[in-house]
Amino acid sequence: MNGKKRIVVATGGTGGHVIPSLALCNFLKDTYELKIITDLRGSKYLGNIKDIDIKKINIETLYQKNFLKVFLSILKIILSIFSSFTYLLFLRPKIIFGMGGYSSFPVCIAGILLNIPIIIYENNLIVGRANKFLLHFAKKILVSNNNLDGISSKHIHKKFFCGYIIRDEILRVKSKNIIKNDEIINLLIIGGSQSAKVFGEEITKVILHCNENNIKFNIFQQCLESQKKDLDNLYKKQNIKFQLFSFTDNMNEYYKFIDLAITRSGASSIAELVNLSIPFISIPLPSSKDDHQYKNALHFKKKGYCLLLQQEFIPTKLFEILADLNKNREKLSQFKNAMKEHSDKDVFKKIKNLIKEIL
């Protein structure tokens, strides 16, 4: 025993859930004993973590088309609740953070049964399905944006604005100054684990078309391992300067010299770009639950931080957008200046004060 109070962080299995969870743990670990609970997908993002205990649970999403798969998913959720109950009974944490995603659900339910205080976190513009149910029992819901939809009037008192939970090291990155007119734009393409394949296929075609029309970019592109060889050949053939990388690379090293990004509209990815004042074109994932990625992108577009492009229009409109931004560099400056009004540097201070209040 080290004398520290224990806190459990339960997270879904996507990067959008795991990255804020890890950022929270890294901040709190000097004061509290931290445990992360996630599923097999989430554990892949945590493979290099050595100083925080990680427990994996076996669970799948309920939203399946096959009846047998739905039944098996329900069975796994029930078994995960029992497993989490036993684990928490032994561990006896003082607080459980539910960071969203279906693998956080059974952990929070087990915590509720054990009368452990639950704090849930929502970084999108609409409350997720797991969080909407857990909100009935949670002490607080941490929100990244006050314009969040989906909280009923009877639970509005539980809302606690903290801002976006992003990695502390991101806030220390010194991003590039406004690009000069005679410089080639450094373009970052980040598709995320769910959509790099689409980006690698569709956006790459547009980049090649730009190059053929003497619109030059230095490309830094996140892609699947299976795409690297083909992309490498395509870019080399047209003498385009490029770097390809996978999902385990340190994004901080790229953020330092990026002038423009093309990204999905997950809250964590967008929040990092906004805090670093990096202009971006946001392309929402069409299949995102409750269309939350579109809502995220639309919110930031209205604030003047980005451009919004639907995936179906990548082949027909992205070339026009990139050509315009390359020619009219002042638009990039306008985005950068607008984003300077946003900062999440106090997010951890707010959360730490809330923990003290609940304890």
C-alpha positions as CSV (number, residue, x, y, z in Angstrom):
1,M,0.0,0.0,0.0
2,N,1.3,3.4,-0.9
3,G,-1.2,5.4,1.1
4,K,-2.7,7.0,-2.0
5,K,-6.5,7.0,-2.6
6,R,-7.5,4.8,-5.5
7,I,-9.3,6.1,-8.6
8,V,-10.5,3.9,-11.5
9,V,-10.8,5.2,-15.0
10,A,-13.1,3.1,-17.2
11,T,-12.8,3.9,-20.9
12,G,-14.1,2.8,-24.3
13,G,-11.8,1.2,-26.9
14,T,-11.4,4.0,-29.4
15,G,-8.5,6.5,-29.5
16,G,-11.1,9.3,-28.8
17,H,-11.9,7.6,-25.4
18,V,-8.5,6.3,-24.5
19,I,-6.4,9.4,-25.2
20,P,-8.3,11.6,-22.7
21,S,-8.4,8.8,-20.2
22,L,-4.6,8.4,-20.3
23,A,-4.2,12.2,-20.2
24,L,-6.3,12.3,-17.0
25,C,-4.4,9.4,-15.4
26,N,-1.0,10.9,-16.2
27,F,-2.1,14.1,-14.5
28,L,-3.6,12.4,-11.4
29,K,-1.1,9.6,-10.8
30,D,1.3,11.6,-8.6
31,T,-1.6,12.3,-6.1
32,Y,-3.8,9.2,-6.5
33,E,-3.3,5.5,-7.3
34,L,-4.8,5.0,-10.8
35,K,-6.3,2.0,-12.5
36,I,-7.5,1.9,-16.1
37,I,-10.2,-0.6,-17.2
38,T,-10.8,-1.0,-20.9
39,D,-11.5,-3.6,-23.6
40,L,-9.1,-5.4,-26.0
41,R,-9.3,-2.5,-28.5
42,G,-8.4,0.1,-25.9
43,S,-5.5,-1.9,-24.5
44,K,-3.8,-1.7,-27.9
45,Y,-3.4,2.1,-27.3
46,L,-1.9,1.5,-23.9
47,G,0.7,-1.1,-24.8
48,N,3.7,1.1,-23.8
49,I,2.2,2.3,-20.4
50,K,4.2,0.9,-17.5
51,D,3.4,3.0,-14.5
52,I,-0.5,2.6,-14.4
53,D,-2.2,-0.7,-13.9
54,I,-4.5,-1.8,-16.8
55,K,-7.3,-4.3,-16.6
56,K,-9.0,-5.7,-19.7
57,I,-12.6,-6.7,-19.9
58,N,-14.3,-8.8,-22.7
59,I,-17.2,-6.8,-24.1
60,E,-18.7,-6.0,-27.5
61,T,-21.1,-3.3,-28.7
62,L,-24.8,-4.0,-28.5
63,Y,-25.5,-2.3,-31.8
64,Q,-25.2,-5.4,-34.0
65,K,-27.6,-6.5,-36.8
66,N,-27.3,-10.2,-36.1
67,F,-29.7,-11.4,-33.3
68,L,-27.2,-14.0,-32.0
69,K,-24.5,-11.4,-31.8
70,V,-26.8,-9.1,-29.8
71,F,-27.6,-11.9,-27.4
72,L,-23.9,-12.7,-27.0
73,S,-23.1,-9.0,-26.5
74,I,-25.7,-8.8,-23.7
75,L,-24.3,-11.9,-22.1
76,K,-20.8,-10.4,-22.2
77,I,-22.1,-7.1,-20.6
78,I,-23.7,-9.1,-17.8
79,L,-20.5,-11.1,-17.2
80,S,-18.5,-7.9,-17.4
81,I,-20.6,-6.3,-14.7
82,F,-20.1,-9.4,-12.4
83,S,-16.3,-9.4,-13.2
84,S,-16.1,-5.6,-12.6
85,F,-18.1,-5.9,-9.3
86,T,-15.6,-8.5,-8.0
87,Y,-12.6,-6.4,-9.0
88,L,-14.0,-3.2,-7.5
89,L,-15.0,-5.0,-4.3
90,F,-11.4,-6.0,-3.9
91,L,-10.0,-2.6,-5.0
92,R,-12.4,-0.3,-3.3
93,P,-11.7,2.9,-5.3
94,K,-12.9,6.2,-4.0
95,I,-14.1,7.4,-7.4
96,I,-14.8,5.9,-10.8
97,F,-14.4,8.0,-13.9
98,G,-16.5,6.8,-16.8
99,M,-14.9,8.2,-19.9
100,G,-17.6,7.0,-22.4
101,G,-17.8,4.0,-24.7
102,Y,-19.6,0.7,-24.1
103,S,-16.7,-0.9,-22.2
104,S,-16.9,1.8,-19.5
105,F,-20.6,0.9,-18.9
106,P,-20.3,-2.4,-16.9
107,V,-17.6,-0.9,-14.7
108,C,-19.8,2.1,-13.8
109,I,-22.8,-0.1,-13.2
110,A,-20.7,-2.3,-10.8
111,G,-19.5,0.9,-9.1
112,I,-23.1,2.1,-8.7
113,L,-24.0,-1.2,-7.1
114,L,-21.1,-0.8,-4.6
115,N,-22.1,2.9,-3.9
116,I,-18.9,4.2,-5.3
117,P,-19.2,7.8,-6.6
118,I,-19.3,8.0,-10.5
119,I,-18.1,10.9,-12.6
120,I,-18.7,10.6,-16.3
121,Y,-17.1,12.6,-19.1
122,E,-18.5,13.7,-22.4
123,N,-16.3,15.4,-24.9
124,N,-18.8,15.4,-27.8
125,L,-21.6,17.9,-28.5
126,I,-24.3,15.2,-27.7
127,V,-24.4,12.9,-24.7
128,G,-23.4,9.3,-25.8
129,R,-25.8,6.4,-25.1
130,A,-23.9,4.9,-22.3
131,N,-23.4,8.2,-20.6
132,K,-27.1,9.1,-21.0
133,F,-28.1,6.0,-19.0
134,L,-25.3,6.5,-16.4
135,L,-26.3,10.2,-15.9
136,H,-29.2,9.0,-13.7
137,F,-26.7,7.7,-11.2
138,A,-23.6,9.8,-11.7
139,K,-22.4,12.5,-9.2
140,K,-21.3,14.8,-12.1
141,I,-20.9,14.8,-15.8
142,L,-17.8,16.6,-17.0
143,V,-18.5,18.4,-20.2
144,S,-16.1,19.8,-22.7
145,N,-18.6,22.3,-24.1
146,N,-21.5,24.1,-22.5
147,N,-23.6,23.7,-25.7
148,L,-23.9,19.9,-25.0
149,D,-27.2,18.3,-26.1
150,G,-28.9,15.5,-24.3
151,I,-29.0,16.5,-20.6
152,S,-32.5,16.7,-19.3
153,S,-33.5,19.5,-17.0
154,K,-33.6,17.3,-13.9
155,H,-29.9,16.4,-14.4
156,I,-28.7,19.8,-15.5
157,H,-27.3,20.4,-11.9
158,K,-24.9,17.6,-12.5
159,K,-23.2,19.3,-15.4
160,F,-19.6,20.5,-14.7
161,F,-17.8,22.4,-17.4
162,C,-14.1,21.5,-17.5
163,G,-13.2,21.8,-21.2
164,Y,-11.5,19.2,-23.3
165,I,-9.2,16.7,-21.6
166,I,-6.2,16.7,-23.7
167,R,-2.6,15.5,-23.1
168,D,-0.6,17.9,-21.0
169,E,2.3,17.7,-23.4
170,I,0.1,19.0,-26.2
171,L,-0.3,22.3,-24.2
172,R,3.5,22.6,-24.1
173,V,4.0,22.2,-27.9
174,K,5.0,25.4,-29.6
175,S,3.2,25.3,-32.9
176,K,4.4,27.0,-36.1
177,N,3.9,30.6,-36.8
178,I,1.8,31.9,-39.7
179,I,3.2,30.5,-43.0
180,K,4.8,32.8,-45.5
181,N,3.5,33.1,-49.1
182,D,6.6,31.7,-50.6
183,E,6.7,28.6,-48.4
184,I,5.2,25.2,-49.2
185,I,2.4,24.3,-46.9
186,N,3.1,21.4,-44.5
187,L,-0.2,19.4,-44.7
188,L,-1.1,16.8,-42.0
189,I,-3.6,14.1,-42.8
190,I,-5.0,12.2,-39.8
191,G,-7.7,9.7,-40.5
192,G,-7.8,7.9,-37.1
193,S,-8.1,4.1,-36.7
194,Q,-11.6,4.0,-38.1
195,S,-11.1,5.9,-41.3
196,A,-7.4,6.0,-42.4
197,K,-8.3,3.6,-45.2
198,V,-10.8,6.1,-46.8
199,F,-8.4,9.0,-46.3
200,G,-5.5,7.0,-47.8
201,E,-7.6,6.2,-50.9
202,E,-9.6,9.4,-51.5
203,I,-7.5,12.2,-50.2
204,T,-4.3,10.9,-51.7
205,K,-6.0,11.1,-55.2
206,V,-6.7,14.8,-54.5
207,I,-3.1,15.5,-53.3
208,L,-1.8,13.9,-56.6
209,H,-4.2,16.1,-58.6
210,C,-3.0,19.2,-56.7
211,N,0.6,18.3,-57.5
212,E,-0.2,17.8,-61.2
213,N,-1.6,21.4,-61.2
214,N,1.5,22.8,-59.6
215,I,-0.1,23.1,-56.1
216,K,2.6,21.8,-53.9
217,F,2.3,20.4,-50.3
218,N,4.7,18.7,-48.0
219,I,2.6,15.7,-46.8
220,F,2.6,14.1,-43.4
221,Q,0.0,11.3,-43.5
222,Q,-1.3,8.8,-41.0
223,C,-2.2,5.6,-42.7
224,L,-2.7,1.9,-42.3
225,E,0.4,-0.3,-42.5
226,S,-1.2,-2.1,-45.5
227,Q,-1.3,1.3,-47.3
228,K,2.2,2.4,-46.8
229,K,3.8,0.7,-49.8
230,D,1.3,2.0,-52.3
231,L,1.3,5.5,-50.9
232,D,5.1,5.5,-50.9
233,N,5.2,4.6,-54.6
234,L,2.5,7.1,-55.6
235,Y,4.2,10.1,-53.8
236,K,7.7,9.2,-55.0
237,K,6.5,8.9,-58.6
238,Q,5.3,12.6,-58.5
239,N,8.3,13.8,-56.5
240,I,6.1,14.9,-53.5
241,K,7.9,15.4,-50.2
242,F,6.1,13.1,-47.7
243,Q,6.3,11.2,-44.4
244,L,4.0,8.3,-43.6
245,F,3.3,7.1,-40.1
246,S,1.0,4.8,-38.1
247,F,-1.2,5.3,-35.0
248,T,1.5,4.7,-32.4
249,D,3.7,7.6,-33.4
250,N,4.1,10.7,-31.3
251,M,1.9,13.4,-32.8
252,N,3.7,16.1,-31.0
253,E,6.6,15.8,-33.3
254,Y,4.3,16.6,-36.3
255,Y,2.3,19.3,-34.7
256,K,5.4,21.5,-34.3
257,F,5.7,22.3,-38.0
258,I,2.2,21.8,-39.5
259,D,0.4,24.6,-41.3
260,L,-2.8,22.9,-42.2
261,A,-4.5,19.6,-41.2
262,I,-7.2,17.4,-42.7
263,T,-8.8,15.4,-39.9
264,R,-11.9,13.4,-38.8
265,S,-14.1,15.2,-36.4
266,G,-13.5,13.2,-33.2
267,A,-13.5,15.6,-30.2
268,S,-10.0,14.7,-29.0
269,S,-8.3,15.2,-32.4
270,I,-10.1,18.5,-33.0
271,A,-9.4,19.8,-29.5
272,E,-5.7,19.2,-29.9
273,L,-5.6,21.2,-33.2
274,V,-7.7,24.0,-31.7
275,N,-5.4,24.4,-28.6
276,L,-2.4,24.5,-30.9
277,S,-4.1,27.0,-33.3
278,I,-3.6,24.7,-36.3
279,P,-6.1,25.4,-39.1
280,F,-7.9,22.3,-40.3
281,I,-10.5,20.8,-42.7
282,S,-12.8,18.6,-40.7
283,I,-14.4,15.6,-42.5
284,P,-16.9,13.9,-40.1
285,L,-17.1,10.1,-40.1
286,P,-20.6,9.4,-41.6
287,S,-21.2,6.4,-39.5
288,S,-20.5,8.1,-36.1
289,K,-23.2,7.3,-33.6
290,D,-25.9,10.1,-33.3
291,D,-23.9,11.9,-36.0
292,H,-21.8,13.3,-33.2
293,Q,-18.7,14.0,-35.4
294,Y,-20.8,16.2,-37.7
295,K,-22.0,18.1,-34.7
296,N,-18.5,18.6,-33.4
297,A,-17.3,19.9,-36.8
298,L,-20.3,22.2,-37.3
299,H,-19.7,23.7,-33.8
300,F,-16.1,24.6,-34.6
301,K,-16.9,25.8,-38.1
302,K,-19.4,28.3,-36.6
303,K,-16.7,29.6,-34.3
304,G,-14.5,30.2,-37.3
305,Y,-11.9,27.6,-36.4
306,C,-12.1,25.3,-39.5
307,L,-13.8,24.3,-42.7
308,L,-16.3,21.4,-42.8
309,L,-16.4,19.0,-45.7
310,Q,-18.7,15.9,-45.9
311,Q,-16.9,12.7,-46.9
312,E,-19.0,12.2,-50.1
313,F,-17.6,15.5,-51.4
314,I,-13.9,14.7,-51.0
315,P,-13.5,13.8,-54.8
316,T,-15.3,16.9,-56.0
317,K,-14.6,19.7,-53.5
318,L,-11.4,19.0,-51.6
319,F,-9.2,20.0,-54.5
320,E,-11.0,23.4,-54.8
321,I,-10.6,24.0,-51.0
322,L,-6.9,23.1,-51.0
323,A,-6.2,25.3,-54.1
324,D,-8.0,28.2,-52.5
325,L,-6.1,27.9,-49.1
326,N,-2.8,27.5,-50.9
327,K,-3.4,30.7,-52.9
328,N,-5.1,32.8,-50.2
329,R,-2.8,32.2,-47.1
330,E,-4.6,35.0,-45.2
331,K,-7.4,32.5,-44.6
332,L,-5.1,30.3,-42.6
333,S,-4.1,33.3,-40.6
334,Q,-7.8,34.0,-39.9
335,F,-8.3,30.5,-38.6
336,K,-5.2,30.7,-36.4
337,N,-6.2,34.0,-34.9
338,A,-9.7,32.8,-34.1
339,M,-8.5,29.7,-32.3
340,K,-6.3,31.7,-30.0
341,E,-9.4,32.6,-28.0
342,H,-9.8,28.9,-27.0
343,S,-7.7,27.3,-24.3
344,D,-8.1,24.1,-22.2
345,K,-5.0,24.7,-20.0
346,D,-7.1,24.8,-16.8
347,V,-9.0,21.5,-17.4
348,F,-6.9,19.4,-15.0
349,K,-7.0,22.1,-12.2
350,K,-10.9,22.1,-12.5
351,I,-11.1,18.3,-12.3
352,K,-8.7,18.1,-9.4
353,N,-10.8,20.6,-7.4
354,L,-13.9,18.6,-8.2
355,I,-12.3,15.4,-6.9
356,K,-11.3,17.0,-3.7
357,E,-14.9,18.3,-3.3
358,I,-16.4,14.8,-3.8
359,L,-13.9,13.1,-1.6
